[in-house]
Amino acid sequence: MLEYVSDGPARGWLHTHGLARHGKPELELRHVPMFLRTPACSLLNRVADYLLNDATAPLLPGQTMLLGNEAILLVASRPDEDAGYDSLHYDGCVRLCLVDPPPGSCDCDECAKELARRSSLPS
């Protein structure tokens, strides 16, 4: 199940409920504007579907994953009561936040191949 917070200090917080029951991390996106809610929901659903049906290893904080041609960095999420990220959503489960990776920081095979292809150094 997805929940979208539409008001208060955590406005734009989109997060999952229920993956932890299957031994998977819960997922979240922060600061999602209302007009991007539908594609953001689609993104979280794609990652959740991957976790539940296709993952052969756990997703861990600090990993980068590819969805199509886009890289997504997974970072550990923490509650922040002052910012509206309720600690009850974090009790007893791992929660990963999906963010854009810093430019040039992806270590996946596809990005390594692309960097090698662009390299001006002889192979």
C-alpha positions in Angstrom: 0.0 0.0 0.0 1.2 3.5 -0.8 0.5 6.6 1.4 1.0 10.2 0.2 1.1 13.0 2.8 -0.5 16.0 1.2 -0.3 18.5 4.1 1.9 19.5 7.0 5.7 19.6 7.3 6.2 16.3 5.5 4.0 17.3 2.5 5.0 15.3 -0.5 6.1 12.2 1.5 5.2 9.1 -0.5 5.9 5.8 1.3 5.0 2.2 1.3 3.3 0.0 4.0 3.4 -3.8 3.9 6.8 -4.7 2.4 8.3 -5.3 5.9 5.7 -8.1 6.4 7.5 -9.9 3.5 11.0 -9.3 5.0 11.7 -6.4 2.5 12.6 -2.8 3.3 9.8 -0.2 3.1 10.4 2.5 0.4 9.9 6.2 0.3 10.2 9.3 -1.7 10.3 12.8 -0.1 9.2 16.2 -1.4 7.1 14.8 -4.2 5.0 17.6 -5.6 1.3 16.7 -6.1 1.6 16.9 -9.9 4.3 14.2 -9.9 2.4 11.9 -7.5 1.2 9.5 -10.2 4.7 8.8 -11.8 6.2 8.7 -8.3 3.6 6.0 -7.3 4.5 4.1 -10.4 8.2 4.2 -9.5 7.7 2.9 -6.0 5.4 0.2 -7.3 8.0 -0.9 -9.8 10.7 -1.1 -7.1 8.3 -2.9 -4.7 7.3 -5.4 -7.5 11.0 -6.0 -8.1 11.6 -6.7 -4.4 8.7 -9.0 -4.0 9.0 -11.0 -7.3 12.5 -10.7 -8.8 15.2 -9.7 -6.3 17.8 -12.4 -5.7 19.6 -10.3 -3.1 18.5 -7.7 -0.6 18.5 -4.0 -1.5 20.8 -2.2 0.9 21.5 1.5 1.7 24.2 2.9 -0.5 23.3 0.7 -3.5 22.5 2.1 -6.9 19.9 0.3 -9.0 18.9 0.8 -12.6 15.3 1.1 -13.7 15.4 1.3 -17.5 18.2 3.8 -18.3 17.8 5.7 -15.0 20.0 5.1 -11.9 18.4 5.4 -8.4 20.4 5.6 -5.3 19.0 3.9 -2.2 19.7 5.7 1.1 18.7 4.7 4.7 15.8 6.8 5.9 15.4 8.0 9.4 12.5 9.6 11.2 12.5 13.3 11.8 9.6 14.3 14.0 10.3 18.1 13.5 10.0 17.6 9.7 6.9 15.4 10.0 8.5 12.1 9.3 6.7 10.1 12.0 8.9 7.6 13.9 6.0 5.1 14.0 6.6 4.6 10.2 10.2 3.5 11.0 9.7 1.2 14.1 10.8 -2.3 13.5 11.6 -2.0 9.8 14.3 -0.8 7.4 13.1 2.1 5.2 15.0 3.1 2.1 14.6 6.5 0.4 15.0 6.6 -3.4 17.0 9.6 -4.5 18.9 10.8 -7.6 22.6 9.6 -7.4 25.2 12.3 -7.4 26.5 13.0 -11.0 29.1 10.4 -12.1 28.8 8.3 -8.9 27.0 5.2 -10.3 29.1 2.0 -10.0 26.7 -0.4 -11.8 28.0 -2.4 -14.8 26.0 -0.4 -17.4 27.4 2.9 -16.2 31.0 1.5 -16.0 30.6 0.3 -19.6 29.3 3.7 -20.7 32.2 5.5 -18.9 34.7 3.1 -20.5 33.1 3.8 -23.9 33.4 7.6 -23.4 37.0 7.3 -22.1 39.6 9.0 -24.3 42.2 6.6 -22.9 43.2 3.7 -25.2 42.0 0.3 -23.9 
